Amino acid sequence: MTELNAAATEVELEIQDLSHDGRGIGRLDGRVVFVDGALPGDRVAARLLPQRRRQLHADLRRILQPSPQRRRAPCILADHCGGCSLQPFTDEGQQQWKQRSLEQSLQRIAGLNPEVRPLLSSDRPLGYRNRAVIPLERGEDGHLKAGYYRRGSHRIVNMNRCPVLDPRIDRLIAPLKRDLETSDWPVDRHGLTEGGLKHLALRVGHHTGEVLITLIASHQEFEGLTAMAESWLERWPEVVGVSLNLQPRPTNQLFGRNTLTLAGRGWLSETFAGLDYRIGADTFFQVHTTQAERLVPLLLQGLAPAQDQTTSPDQGNSSAQGPNPVSPSGSGLVLDAFCGIGTFSLPLAAAGWTVHGIEQHAPAVELARLNAEGNDLSDRATFETSTVAIALPALLDSAEALLLDPPRKGLEALVLAAILACPPRRLLYLSCDPATLSRDLGLLCAEVYTTRSVQPIDFFPNTSHIEALAVLDRRD
Ligand SMILES: C[S@@+](CC[C@H](N)C(=O)[O-])C[C@H]1O[C@@H](n2cnc3c(N)ncnc32)[C@H](O)[C@@H]1O
């Protein structure tokens, strides 16, 4: 029961749901109130904040009655750090919410009620992230701070450990911070002064254990930088390369165009779904390797005609280490739009499909080609550097199927129009944002496609991000 407190701004709220970005949702006199840090099932005391864009927000003061799905957060910084908002939610609570949230989004935004399969949960809810890009800052006392932003701000919550990171990169944060602090190099994330270091990026190959360290900075004039990079390579045998990425502009884009290799190499080797890959310091790669591998058999099943679905997808909680041996093989052309370094193109090519990947990031395309070559798949996996909007229209006519894996903002209007004008028989849409997935499926399924299935898969445990694969069949 909701009631206004006599102090006028402090209210009691029953939290009923979570917003897409993980804030608790309560109701006050019928109006939605967002409460950071509150979970469904909590009864809380919260202080109302000034309205923002006609929305009500409140500051969590006390938990009066905790949700049965509340737990002690695994990270000691969980109350402050904006990195993972669902830490105090039990794994089961998070999974139920993700499932429900995806279903509601498809229904509310697109009016669709497709078969949403049970979420594939992760057997590794902590220690799973193979990559971190950590903002740096020098505090007023001169000490170096490294950490993610406090919720709703650009203030860093200083940290030495992050339990969602793969322990092989987590353990490097504190010693690297110490070295950067003693180096006395300028730190200037916002480009307010003469420039300097901005971010520390770490990446590990889940199966190989190889590590890349990358500093992102506005310039390259740091005295003793190469010697420092070489010392890191000597000190940690798993570190195969140290790079400097130059991002001179004050922008939200973390990486700039140029990456210089300071020591070792600019890429790490990894295996994925049984194939060999090179991953760059600044190229995209799925952050939860074993969960991403579980998608491969689902993609292959999605490419097969609906009537050929002889096997049900793996819905257990253990992660597959490679392509499912009973996955159907195929032939014909699959377009892999937003293909990155060929993460999914190559397993599809290995299963017999001819794959053509489209990707705008030139270094990723270069690696995709090398990766195809390294796995003897160049004859069946080709790649081009282009935006999807430019390259796709001319290719759709000859394609049997289209795999889409766009960034969070989903598909541009031009891309949607091209697909609707010349729709391939099957469409596989991998998304990390239920809202844009629902918006795009609403348009694709209005007349041209039907949704065969939607499979949520937990790529980002302890955060509010939701990944899902939708398989669509053209109505003939
Ligand atoms: C979510 S990632 C997926 C990458 C790949 N499918 C994978 O799983 O590793 C999206 C990719 O699309 C690329 N990208 C973003 N916008 C693009 C556009 N308009 N045209 C082509 N590629 C784009 C990004 O560089 C990034 O590599």
The ligand as an SDF file (V2000), in Angstrom:
LIG
                    3D

 27 29  0  0  0  0  0  0  0  0999 V2000
   26.7160   -5.9590  -31.4170 C   0  0  0  0  0  0  0  0  0  0  0  0
   28.1860   -5.9260  -32.3780 S   0  0  0  0  0  0  0  0  0  0  0  0
   28.0920   -7.5270  -33.1410 C   0  0  0  0  0  0  0  0  0  0  0  0
   29.3630   -8.0330  -33.7840 C   0  0  0  0  0  0  0  0  0  0  0  0
   29.3820   -9.5090  -34.1660 C   0  0  0  0  0  0  0  0  0  0  0  0
   28.1270   -9.9670  -34.6930 N   0  0  0  0  0  0  0  0  0  0  0  0
   29.7880  -10.3680  -32.9740 C   0  0  0  0  0  0  0  0  0  0  0  0
   28.9220  -11.0690  -32.4160 O   0  0  0  0  0  0  0  0  0  0  0  0
   30.9540  -10.3360  -32.5910 O   0  0  0  0  0  0  0  0  0  0  0  0
   27.7380   -4.7980  -33.6320 C   0  0  0  0  0  0  0  0  0  0  0  0
   28.8050   -4.5770  -34.7160 C   0  0  0  0  0  0  0  0  0  0  0  0
   28.2170   -3.7400  -35.7170 O   0  0  0  0  0  0  0  0  0  0  0  0
   29.1630   -2.7770  -36.1450 C   0  0  0  0  0  0  0  0  0  0  0  0
   28.3320   -1.6640  -36.6570 N   0  0  0  0  0  0  0  0  0  0  0  0
   27.6700   -0.7240  -35.9420 C   0  0  0  0  0  0  0  0  0  0  0  0
   26.9280    0.0530  -36.7590 N   0  0  0  0  0  0  0  0  0  0  0  0
   27.1190   -0.4080  -38.0260 C   0  0  0  0  0  0  0  0  0  0  0  0
   26.6200   -0.0450  -39.3030 C   0  0  0  0  0  0  0  0  0  0  0  0
   25.7480    0.9530  -39.4210 N   0  0  0  0  0  0  0  0  0  0  0  0
   27.0120   -0.7430  -40.3750 N   0  0  0  0  0  0  0  0  0  0  0  0
   27.9140   -1.7750  -40.2460 C   0  0  0  0  0  0  0  0  0  0  0  0
   28.4140   -2.1780  -39.0570 N   0  0  0  0  0  0  0  0  0  0  0  0
   28.0320   -1.5060  -37.9630 C   0  0  0  0  0  0  0  0  0  0  0  0
   30.0100   -2.4820  -34.9280 C   0  0  0  0  0  0  0  0  0  0  0  0
   31.2860   -2.0180  -35.3230 O   0  0  0  0  0  0  0  0  0  0  0  0
   30.0700   -3.8650  -34.2530 C   0  0  0  0  0  0  0  0  0  0  0  0
   31.1810   -4.6040  -34.7090 O   0  0  0  0  0  0  0  0  0  0  0  0
  1  2  1  0
  2  3  1  0
  2 10  1  0
  3  4  1  0
  4  5  1  0
  5  6  1  0
  5  7  1  0
  7  8  2  0
  7  9  1  0
 10 11  1  0
 11 12  1  0
 11 26  1  0
 12 13  1  0
 13 14  1  0
 13 24  1  0
 14 15  1  0
 14 23  1  0
 15 16  2  0
 16 17  1  0
 17 18  1  0
 17 23  2  0
 18 19  1  0
 18 20  2  0
 20 21  1  0
 21 22  2  0
 22 23  1  0
 24 25  1  0
 24 26  1  0
 26 27  1  0
M  CHG  2   2   1   9  -1
M  END
$$$$
